[in-house]
Amino acid sequence: MKILELEIQGYRSLKDVLWKPDSLNVVIGPNGSGKSNLLRVLQLLNAAADKRLAKRVQEEGGMEPMLWDGKARQISLRLKTSGVDPSRQSDRENLTYKLELDRLGKSSAYRVGMELLGSYYQAERGERDGPFKFLERDSQHSVIFDMHEKELRPPPESVPETETLLAVAPGPLSANRVIDSFQQQLAAWGIYHGFHAGSDSAARKGTVSRYELALEPTGDNLVSVLHTLYTGNRDFKRELNEAFQAAYGPDFEELAFPPEADQRIQLRMRWKSLSREQSAADLSDGTLRFLFILAILANPKPPALIAIDEPETGLHPAMQRIVAEFAVDAATRSQVVLTTHSPEFLDAFDKTIPRTTVAEWHEGQTRLRNLAGDALEAWLEEYSLGDVLRTNEADVMAEEAGE
């Protein structure tokens, strides 16, 4: 299930934008241009599907700082995706999810004002008057539909004002597989807005050994996920070893996970030239971050969407090229979104050019423009994608992302 279109109105600097991503995407622009706000919208949708919407709004400081210029009355999102079944990818399977969050008075409180999940394929072709609906909600009513559009009206008390119908519809209230699958895939999105690699990082300490495949957004379970994948998947171990040997040379041998007390394990690194394993506590911040990025992109069972904010941070240029290669490969299994303001990182994409979106600040709001067309092709015949940032040629080659 991939994002085909994302329309955003009223959220922070994203007053009114339409974004059309591809399988592999890079969002570029200077600091303060709004790149991170795009990822925050993805986090908001992810939380909305996972019954964490109220918590997410609280983490952002309530509605007032989330609204454009602090004065928009609502946040409106429209997410158009490909189908939930990868074996049936056609326009007929596309889904549209709409969500509106209404601010209550002048407070930072909110409620879900409108919500709809449906297919517009037949409506767009004049074959029916409106979309084929899977769920629909307004401030007064909530309705779930089965695959024959038979209505099921859940008790009002089962649908909180501050959580989505999508989050509570699966389970006992489940009416069809489309709702279940859409909710599960949206709730599983991997969105990584920051990784703490300092001296008190969880990755530098021992952790209880447990089977985990999905990295938390903070990376606090990095050791557990690495242990699961590295010891249980030969391809992952081979790819990670090759990446570290490419970055550090043939002296790198392998990762190790020796046990500690009370069913805890720790992360260590083995070098051929050293008899003593190197503890995670002694690894550089860049090495830990490199492990974090590889654990995301090389995961054999990735979520439908992977989004990483500035993956090049703290990495040597040689590592950036490796990260770019892993991102290209990951985009064959998942939709990948990377934000950056590094020309060197863009240069790392020398063979596969990602869909490149320029975020720019203009008159108090963020505009998103896609680099495309003949101008970009002609530019890339003589220059690299990173030169677009170095020479400010983005304005010349950009077109509105929604066009």
Secondary structure as GFF3:
##gff-version 3
##sequence-region A 1 403
A	DSSP	beta_strand	3	11	.	.	.	ID=ss1
A	DSSP	beta_strand	14	19	.	.	.	ID=ss2
A	DSSP	beta_strand	24	28	.	.	.	ID=ss3
A	DSSP	alpha_helix	35	49	.	.	.	ID=ss4
A	DSSP	alpha_helix	53	59	.	.	.	ID=ss5
A	DSSP	alpha_helix	63	66	.	.	.	ID=ss6
A	DSSP	three_ten_helix	68	70	.	.	.	ID=ss7
A	DSSP	beta_strand	74	81	.	.	.	ID=ss8
A	DSSP	three_ten_helix	91	93	.	.	.	ID=ss9
A	DSSP	beta_strand	95	103	.	.	.	ID=ss10
A	DSSP	beta_strand	110	119	.	.	.	ID=ss11
A	DSSP	alpha_helix	121	124	.	.	.	ID=ss12
A	DSSP	beta_strand	132	137	.	.	.	ID=ss13
A	DSSP	beta_strand	142	145	.	.	.	ID=ss14
A	DSSP	beta_strand	151	152	.	.	.	ID=ss15
A	DSSP	three_ten_helix	156	158	.	.	.	ID=ss16
A	DSSP	alpha_helix	165	168	.	.	.	ID=ss17
A	DSSP	three_ten_helix	171	173	.	.	.	ID=ss18
A	DSSP	alpha_helix	177	187	.	.	.	ID=ss19
A	DSSP	beta_strand	190	192	.	.	.	ID=ss20
A	DSSP	three_ten_helix	202	204	.	.	.	ID=ss21
A	DSSP	beta_strand	207	208	.	.	.	ID=ss22
A	DSSP	alpha_helix	222	232	.	.	.	ID=ss23
A	DSSP	alpha_helix	234	248	.	.	.	ID=ss24
A	DSSP	beta_strand	252	256	.	.	.	ID=ss25
A	DSSP	beta_strand	264	265	.	.	.	ID=ss26
A	DSSP	beta_strand	268	271	.	.	.	ID=ss27
A	DSSP	beta_strand	278	279	.	.	.	ID=ss28
A	DSSP	three_ten_helix	280	282	.	.	.	ID=ss29
A	DSSP	alpha_helix	285	297	.	.	.	ID=ss30
A	DSSP	beta_strand	305	309	.	.	.	ID=ss31
A	DSSP	alpha_helix	317	330	.	.	.	ID=ss32
A	DSSP	beta_strand	335	340	.	.	.	ID=ss33
A	DSSP	alpha_helix	343	347	.	.	.	ID=ss34
A	DSSP	beta_strand	355	362	.	.	.	ID=ss35
A	DSSP	beta_strand	365	371	.	.	.	ID=ss36
A	DSSP	alpha_helix	373	382	.	.	.	ID=ss37
A	DSSP	alpha_helix	386	391	.	.	.	ID=ss38
A	DSSP	alpha_helix	394	397	.	.	.	ID=ss39
A	DSSP	beta_strand	398	400	.	.	.	ID=ss40
###
